[in-house]
Amino acid sequence: MIRVGLVGCGFIGTAHAYVLQKLAEAGLVDAALVATHDADPARAERVARHHGGEAAPSLDELLARVDAVWVCTWTAGHLAVVEAAAARGLAVFCEKPLAPTLAESERVAAALATVPHQVGLVLRWAPVFANAAEIVHSGRYGRPQATVLRDDQYFPIQGRYASSWRKDVALAGGGTLVEHSIHDVDVLRWLLGDPETVSARTASRHGYPGIDDVAAVTLTYPDGGVAQLTSVWHRVLSRESSRRIEIFCEEALLWADDDYLGPLHVQTSDSRHTVEGAPPEWAAELRVPAELASAVAAYATPTKAFLDGLAGGRPGASGHPSAAEALAAHRVVDRAYRSAAAGGAPERCRTAD
Ligand SMILES: NC(=O)c1ccc[n+]([C@@H]2O[C@H](COP(=O)([O-])OP(=O)(O)OC[C@H]3O[C@@H](n4cnc5c(N)ncnc54)[C@H](O)[C@@H]3O)[C@@H](O)[C@H]2O)c1
């Protein structure tokens, strides 16, 4: 059995603990949460009480008891935990973003690269984007000419996120572009490859220095294709989080309004159809309330894949996406912020720089 430790027992840490518990209860993974740790001991105790394991009073004590660590602290806490876990050779699941700055993200990625690892860029496992990627990469509707991805979320210092660190640039690294839309930048890289240039404008209406609540990013590609990302943190509490994508290929328009199952709509000159996304069949075995089924499946899929890889015991096995993929997205985000600081001037964007 893989012994899992959870560091950071807030919103997403609790979600991971719940998902792991449900996977284990259904016999879908051979793993269990055995230890929790949080800078706030009451949070570690609460998660252990509800989802398994025991609260560890220190990071070192947690690391001594586990085979794999889920790093779910606020973003500025990832580096120290990842380096400590990697120094012991433990497998690491690290939440996105890797770190607040590109320099620290490089250090997180370097440490992760030494151990089996996976990054929490969960959209990589969403059936709707997998279907879009398959179609785009097949080239059957020609090349993408223009892609529009818009992402809106209520400013996540309230409602069910209830975190205060997301208004502190030292802890979060920035606002909606890095904290939330690193997912979108990663999806665009997956679909379209590395951009050649990036230009961006950002704004901070809510008044927290360094925390962009609007980002409008234009990415250009070597074949002349263009993508535009609009990312907004607003105050419409009835709109929790929503993504819409349109991909204009030469011979078809693809679009989706739902960032997990879709469906993906496809319109060509002579047909219009949908490609339905479906959760994996095993997700039906998870005993969870119906209203949580979709969200649980979205996180259970990458969790199970990572644990299955670890159980397979492949030396150096890495989960998906890897630290290298995450770091490439960070490089694009870093260029976007540099462009915004320069009034929107295009930045060259070779991700290997
Ligand atoms: N992949 C996703 O879908 C997703 C969703 C939400 C959050 N996240 C990411 O997960 C991370 C946590 O976000 P959250 O919403 O759970 O925040 P949160 O504020 O709810 O929880 C963070 C927890 O980390 C603890 N913490 C901070 N530093 C620590 C340290 N050094 N050691 C131990 N505990 C520490 C805090 O006390 C807090 O309980 C962030 O990096 C965020 O970007 C990812």
The ligand as an ORCA input file, in Angstrom:
! r2SCAN-3c Opt
* xyz 0 1
  N      -5.466     22.281     -9.283
  C      -6.515     22.916     -8.830
  O      -7.598     22.767     -9.353
  C      -6.372     23.831     -7.619
  C      -7.532     24.342     -7.006
  C      -7.371     25.165     -5.879
  C      -6.096     25.468     -5.414
  N      -4.991     24.987     -6.060
  C      -3.633     25.320     -5.569
  O      -3.429     24.624     -4.347
  C      -2.688     25.426     -3.430
  C      -3.516     25.629     -2.140
  O      -4.712     26.332     -2.447
  P      -5.978     26.288     -1.462
  O      -7.110     26.882     -2.197
  O      -6.130     24.913     -0.924
  O      -5.491     27.266     -0.286
  P      -5.975     27.249      1.242
  O      -5.646     28.583      1.805
  O      -7.386     26.786      1.348
  O      -5.045     26.147      1.922
  C      -3.648     26.297      2.015
  C      -3.197     25.644      3.313
  O      -1.773     25.578      3.325
  C      -1.360     25.789      4.675
  N       0.055     26.128      4.625
  C       0.636     27.216      4.095
  N       1.962     27.142      4.178
  C       2.251     25.949      4.770
  C       3.441     25.269      5.098
  N       4.648     25.791      4.822
  N       3.354     24.062      5.701
  C       2.153     23.515      5.980
  N       0.973     24.112      5.662
  C       1.027     25.301      5.065
  C      -2.289     26.874      5.178
  O      -2.322     26.936      6.579
  C      -3.614     26.432      4.576
  O      -4.334     25.565      5.424
  C      -2.346     26.707     -4.162
  O      -1.076     26.598     -4.769
  C      -3.442     26.789     -5.227
  O      -3.053     27.517     -6.366
  C      -5.113     24.161     -7.138
*
